[in-house]
Amino acid sequence: MFKRLIHTISFLFVLCSLYAQRTESFVHDGEIGLSIGAGTYFGDLNTTTNLSHPKFAAGGFYRKQYNNYVGFKIAGNYAFLAYSDVYSSNPVQKRRNLSFNTNVWEISVSGDFNFFKFYPGFPEYSFTPYVSLGIGAFSFDPYAYLNGVKYYLRGIGTEGQGSPLYPGVTPYKNVAVCIPIGIGFKKALNERFNFFAELSYRFTTTKYLDDVSGTYAPDAFPPDANGNPTVGFLLQDRSYETGTAIGVKGKQRGNGQKDSYVTVQFGISFNIQSYRCPSY
């Protein structure tokens, strides 16, 4: 009886040793992934973090895994962002009646931290939540439609940017810095592929993702030769579409806050892995 017990314990010890050597020999080097989802923006038009009007977003990434918990990610993302004062419950914003659309192209680098060990192909290590923090840059170019025609707002200078009447108001740049903060989880479907979901919020360095920040400057857009209002004049203050125009020179048009945007994406990643000789 005692010998059988010793043999059983020895057998279990050998199995555990072999399994430990197998997990030790496996190296999860990283991942390549693609994702799609939705995004929305927060700023002068969406001041209450309303999430009811998301738009399309997509991305791709390469992640280098340095150990069981820490990784480094290079990512490229696209988001179509748009919003309008008509969505607001604030009567002042509804009267203001501004709107914008923009394509956002972003590239970023970030550090990722897994809460659990993640070894695709090993059921007990096939899932982990994670967090990430990084820095990136993105391009944007807000536009709006007037009588069905698309107009890019940055070149128009809707708040007097570039006008000799407003020498201190310079055109804003269409490239800005973002700080992406993410939280997500990933689940290994098998040894090669994972499913993941990620929520990523970006703080940005621009106030003009929506082309709105400062004050009205109607005198920067004098009538044309025939006395008719120009496109710039009609786009800088669209409250005339909801009643009497409210765009008085120097009156607040936006609140000057830095804009931000968030994406929720779901995707598939391909595992990059290798094997090494386990320690004795």
N, C-alpha and C positions, 0 to 999 in steps of 0.2 A: 504493500500500500504506500509506504513511504517512498519507494523508488518511483512508483507511478506519479506521485505528486512532484517529485524532483524533475522527472522527465517532462511533465506538463508545463511546469514553470520554465524550464529551459527552452521548451518549444515556443512558448509565448514570448520569452525574452528574445529569441532569434527573430521571430516575426516582427516584433517592435523595432529591433535593430535594423532589419532590412527595410522596413517602412521609413524609419528615420533617415537611413542612407538615401532612399529614393527621394524624399522631400528635400534633403540637403543637396542632392545632386541637381535638382531642378532649379533653373534660374529664370525668373520672369524679368526679361530685359526691358519690356515696354509694350506699347500699343500704338496702332494707327487706326484712327476712327473717323466716321462721318456721322452727321446728325442733322435732323430737321426739327423745327418747332415753331414757336411764336415769340414775338417781342413787342414791347410797348415802351413808351417814353414818359418821363416825368419832367415838368418844367412850367413855363409861364402859362401854357394852355391847359395842362393837366396838373393842377396844383393839389389835387386830393388823392393822388396815386390810384386813379381809376384804372381798373384792369379789364374793362368791358369791351375794349376795341383793339385787341391784339392784331398784329400783322405777321407776315411770313418771316422766318429766320432759318438759317442753315449754317453749317460750319464743318470744319475738318481739323484734325490735330495729329501731332506726333508726341508721344510721351515716352521719356526715358526714365526707367525705374532704377533707382540707385540701390535700394534695399527693400525690405518687406513693407516699409511704410512711406518712404519719401521718394517723390518723383519730380521731374522737370518737364513742363509741357510747352510746346510751341503750337499756337492755334491761329487759324484764320476763320473769321466769321463774317457773315452777311446778315443784315437786318433791314427790312423795309419799315420805316417808322412814319407814322402820320397821326395827326390829331386835329380837332376842330373845336372852337368855342361852342358850337351847337350842342356838343355832348355835355356841357357843363350845367350844373344845377344853380350856378351863381348868375343872377340876372344881369349883373354888370358885364360879366364875361360873354353872356349871350348877346348883349348889345354890341360888344366889341367886334364879334363875328370874324375873328382871324382864324386861319388854318394853314397847315403846311404838310408837305410830304418830303421825304428824303430817303435816299439809299445810303446805308452806312456800310462801309468796308473796313474791317478791323483786323489788325494783326497784334498778337500779344504773346508774352512769355509769362509763365507762372509756376509757382511751386505747389505741388499737391501733397497732401498727407492722408494716407489710409488709416482708418481706425482699427482695422483688423488685417491680419496677414492675408494676402491674396495670391493663391496658387491655382490658376486655371487647370482643370483636370483632376483636382483633389476636392471631393465634395465638401469636406469640412472647412476648406479655405476658399470657397467659390463665391463669397459675397463680402462686400465691404462698403460702408458709407465713407465719404471722403470730403475734404474741404480744400479750397485752393485760394491763393492770393497772388496777384501779378500786376503787371503794368503793360500797357499797350498804346497803340496809336490808331486813329481811325479818320477816315475822310467822310465828309457829308456835304450836301449842297441843296438846301431847302428850296422847294418850289411850290407854287400854287396855281390854280386855274382861274382865269377870268374869261367869261363867255366862251368856255370850252377850250381856250388856248392856254398852253402851259408856259409859265414864266418863272425863271430862276430868280429868286429874291435877293440873293447876295449881291449880284451885279447891279440891281436896281437901287440898293441902299435905302431900304424903307424907313430907316430912322435917321436919315440925313448923312449916312456914311459916304464920304467922298464929295460932298457938296461944299462949295466955297463958303456957303453961309454957316457951315458947321465945321470949322477947321480942326477942332479937337476930336471929332468923331470919325475915326478911321474905319475902313472896311475890315470886317472880321475875317480871320483865316478859316479856310474850310478843312483844315487838318487840326486835330486836337488830341490830347492825351487822355487816356482812360485808366481807371484802376478797377479791374474786375475782381470781384469777390464771389466765389462760387461754393455751392454745396450740392452734393449729389450722391449717387450710389451706383455700383456696378455689380453685375451678376454674370458669372461665367456660364455660358450655355454649353460649352464643351471645352476641350483643351485649346482650341484655336479662336473661338469667337465669344464675345461678351455682349451683353445688353447693358446700356447705361442710361441714366436720366440725370440732368443737371440744371439747376437754377443758378443763373449768374447775373449779378447786379453790377453795373458800371457807374462809378462816379466819374465825372468828366471835368475838363478844365475850360469848357466853353459855355457861354450863356446863349449862344445863337444856334443851337441845334434846331430850334423852331423859328429862327429869324426874329424873335421877340425878346427884348430885354430892357430898353431904355424908355425914351419919351417920344411923343409924336413930333414930326417935323414936316408939316404940310407945305410950308413955304419953300422947301427944297425941290418942289415939283410944280413949277409955274405952268399955266395953261399953254397949249401949243399955239401956233401962229393963227389958228382960227378961233382961239378962245375956248377950245374944248379941253377937258381934263385929260392929262396924260395917263398912261398905264401905271406909272409909278404912283401917282396921286390916288388912283383908284384902288391900288393894292396896299398902300401904307395905312389906310383907314377904311375898313369895309363896313363900318357901322351904318352907312347910308343905306345898306341893304335891309336893315332891320328897323329903320326910323331915321331920325335926324342925326347927322354926323356928329360924333363926339370928339373927333381928333383935333383938339386945340393944341397949338404949339406949346411945347414944354409940359403938357399933361402926361401923366404916367401911362405908358403903353404896356410895359411889362414890369415885373418886380425885380429884375436884375439877378435872379438866382442862377446858380450853375445848374445846367441840365444834366439828366442822367437817363439811363435806359436799362431794361432788364430783359433777359431771354430765358425761356424754358425750352430745353431741347432733349430729344430722345434719339438714341442712335445705336449703332453696332460698331464694335472695335475688333481689330484683328491682333492677336497676341504675337509678340516677338519673344522667343524663348530660346534657351540653350541649356546645355547640361555640362556639369563639371564633375570631376572625380571627388567623391565624398571623402571626408577625413577618416582615418582608420578608427 
